[in-house]
Amino acid sequence: MLTGACLCGDVTFEVDGDLIEIAHCHCSVCRKFHGSAYASFGAVDPKIFRWTLGADEIVHYQSSEHGFRHFCPRCGSGVPANPEGGSVALVTMGSVAEDPGIRPTLHIFAGSKAPWH
């Protein structure tokens, strides 16, 4: 089992099973939202993902035509995306406490990577 939390601990979650894969996203939206060269996400079957605290408090922001960003209203940490009816939940890997047992295998939107990276 994997557990995770935002910086302040107001939003927590569990993954009761294995991640499908981990990817680093280099798109400009992820870079700006996470304040880093890329964002790391773990894909997981939504059936094994569960919020354990603060799900009703999560703030949602539509960052593009295609996507939303989700974050803790208190500390601003990005938190996982678990779209209702979606085929995959995206876990923000920086918020995971344990070693997931797999390593990143994908770099997506690498053509948009930061010019200094």
C-alpha positions in Angstrom: 0.0 0.0 0.0 1.1 3.5 -0.8 0.1 6.5 1.2 0.5 10.2 0.5 -0.3 13.7 1.7 -0.1 17.3 0.8 2.5 19.5 2.7 0.3 20.4 5.6 -1.4 17.0 5.9 -4.9 18.2 5.4 -5.4 16.1 2.3 -4.3 12.4 2.4 -4.8 9.3 0.2 -4.0 5.7 -0.2 -3.3 3.4 -3.1 -4.1 -0.2 -2.3 -2.1 -1.9 -5.1 0.5 -1.3 -7.7 1.1 1.7 -9.9 0.7 1.0 -13.6 3.6 3.4 -14.6 5.3 6.6 -13.6 5.8 9.5 -16.1 7.6 12.8 -16.0 5.5 15.5 -17.7 7.5 18.4 -19.2 4.5 20.5 -20.4 4.5 24.2 -19.5 1.3 23.8 -17.4 2.9 21.1 -15.2 6.1 23.0 -14.9 4.3 26.2 -13.8 1.9 24.4 -11.4 4.6 22.3 -9.7 7.4 25.0 -9.9 9.9 22.6 -11.3 11.4 21.2 -14.5 8.7 18.6 -14.7 6.0 16.9 -12.8 6.0 13.2 -11.9 2.8 11.3 -12.0 2.0 7.7 -11.2 -0.9 6.1 -13.1 -3.2 3.9 -11.1 -6.5 2.1 -11.5 -9.0 4.4 -9.8 -10.6 1.4 -8.1 -7.6 1.1 -5.8 -7.2 4.8 -5.1 -8.9 6.4 -2.1 -9.0 9.7 -0.3 -8.5 9.3 3.4 -8.8 12.9 4.5 -9.8 16.2 3.0 -11.3 15.2 -0.3 -14.2 17.6 0.1 -11.8 20.5 0.6 -9.7 20.0 -2.6 -9.7 23.0 -4.9 -10.0 22.4 -8.6 -8.7 24.7 -11.3 -9.2 24.3 -15.0 -5.7 24.9 -16.3 -6.4 24.1 -20.0 -9.1 22.9 -22.3 -8.1 19.4 -21.5 -7.1 19.4 -17.9 -7.7 20.4 -14.3 -5.3 21.0 -11.5 -6.2 19.9 -8.0 -4.6 21.3 -4.8 -4.9 21.7 -1.1 -6.6 25.0 -0.1 -4.4 25.4 2.9 -0.8 24.7 1.7 -1.3 24.9 -2.1 0.3 21.5 -2.7 -0.8 19.7 -5.9 -2.7 16.6 -5.1 -3.7 13.5 -7.2 -6.3 13.7 -9.9 -9.0 11.1 -9.7 -11.5 12.0 -12.4 -15.0 10.4 -11.8 -15.5 7.8 -14.4 -11.9 8.1 -15.6 -9.9 5.1 -16.6 -6.9 6.1 -14.6 -6.1 8.2 -11.5 -2.9 10.3 -11.5 -0.9 10.3 -8.3 1.4 13.2 -7.7 4.6 11.3 -6.9 6.1 14.0 -4.8 3.4 13.4 -2.2 3.9 9.7 -1.9 5.6 8.5 1.3 6.8 5.0 0.3 9.0 3.6 -2.5 6.4 2.6 -5.1 8.7 -0.3 -6.3 8.8 1.0 -9.9 10.7 3.8 -11.6 9.7 6.4 -14.2 9.6 5.0 -17.8 8.1 7.9 -19.7 9.0 11.5 -20.4 6.0 13.2 -22.0 5.8 16.6 -23.7 9.6 16.5 -23.7 9.6 19.0 -26.7 8.2 21.6 -24.2 10.8 21.0 -21.6 12.3 24.1 -19.8 15.1 25.7 -21.8 17.4 25.5 -18.9 16.9 21.8 -18.3 
